[in-house]
Amino acid sequence: MMVFQAEDRARAKKQQADVAIQMALQGRWAEAVQLNRAIVESFPTDVDACNRLGKALTELGRYGEARESYNRALNIDPLNSIARKNLNRLATLGEEAPPRAASQKLSPQMFIEEMGKTGVTTLLRPNMAVVARMTAGDQVSLQKSNSLLAVQTSTGEHVGEVEPRLGQRLLKLMGAGNEYVAAIQALDASQVKVFIRETFQHASQTGKLSFPPTVTEQVRPYTKGRLLRTDADDDVYYEEADEGEDWEAGSDKGDGNSMMLELSEDSGVAVDVSDEEDEE
């Protein structure tokens, strides 16, 4: 009898976690907060639920509560890298930090690998005061700033600059009519990685790669396999993820439906950043 009760509880927990992950994928953060709080109340040692709760609270700009949730995760699992990374990042925000501005998430389908048309680059001179309020998946814009290619938030705040070699190439292609979308791929307390995808190639640029191997010394022209998963966790919502916060480049292909939200860096779920290869 007790075995059946344990199985029922485990099944109920899994179902609730699946719903919470879907809420995150859909950007329903207020509902995600309520559901993850309920899960934590029922399962006090559920580290994943604590991380998901921290992620949702961060998205809502409730940084103090997010810290409490990540601290709880660390108390349960002192080695949890997702919680630790997010606490380190949130430590840069004061108690009176302005709330997160509403931001648009780039569709998971846009992160599917396409050699020559997608790349990941580490920004130069990142504005960490702005970055601290961002999370993996946040869409950003590419703007010319003097002779550099700058990255800005949806509200026009400066995030950082694309390294010169790649920046000059993209500026030239943009001037010729190419179009691109970009989003935060990963971030931590000291660096920011941005994912860039070519969405339109002007006829005059046919055959020209936006991300050729010769320009990718510090740029990755593909997306990591762990970004794409058939059991859509979260993104920002790695349940068992190592540092979930990374929407990093990798070589595995997948379909948009299998993409998972990174919880790490911003939530501890992917939205945590790591530059290592799978387990990496």
C-alpha positions, 0 to 999 in steps of 0.5 A: 500500500505504501509503495503505491502511495509513493508511486502516486506521489512521484507521478503527481510530482512529475505531472506538476513539474511538466506543467510548470515547465510548460508555463515557463516555455510559454512565459506564464511566470506568475502562474509558474511561481504559484505552481512551483511554490505548491510543489516546494510545499509538497516536496520540500527537498525538490531542488529542481522546483526551487530552481524553477521558482527562482527562475520565475521570480527572476523573470518577474523582477522579484529578485529578493524572493528569487535569491531565497529560492536559490539559497534554499536549493543550495541548502538542499544541494550545496553543489548545485551549480544552477543555484550557485550561478544564479545567486552569483549573478543576482548578487550584482543587483541591489535590493532596490534594483529596478524590475526586469523590463518585459522582454520577448523570448526568441522562439525555440525553433530559431535556435536550431543549428544551421551551419553558416547561418547561426553563430554564438559570440561572446560580447566585448565590454558587456554592460553587466548592470543591464545584463544582471536583469536579463535571462537566457533567451531574451531577444536583443537587437543588433545596431550599428554604433560608430564602426561597431556592431552593438547589441541592445535590449528591446528598450534600447539599453546597451548590452555589449559589442560583437567582436570586431571581425564578426561585427564588421562582416555582419554590418557589411551583410546587413548593409547589403540587405541581410536580416538577423535575429539575436538573443542572449544564449548564456550569461554569468557574472562576467560574460555574455554570449549571444546567439545570432541567426540569419533570417533573410539573405539578400539576393546579392549575397547569395552563397555568402556565409554569415558565419564562415569557419574563418571568422569563427575563432571566437564564434560558434556556428552551431547550437549544442545538442542539449539545447534540443531535447525531446522531453522539453525541460525548461530554459529554461528549465533544465531539471537535471541539467548541469548548468542549464543556463547555456543555450550553447552551440553544439552539433546535434540537430533537433526540432523546435518542439524539443527545445528546452528552456534554460534555467541555469543562469537566470534561473539556474536552469540553463540560463546559467552558463557554461562553456564546456561541451556536453556534460560537458 
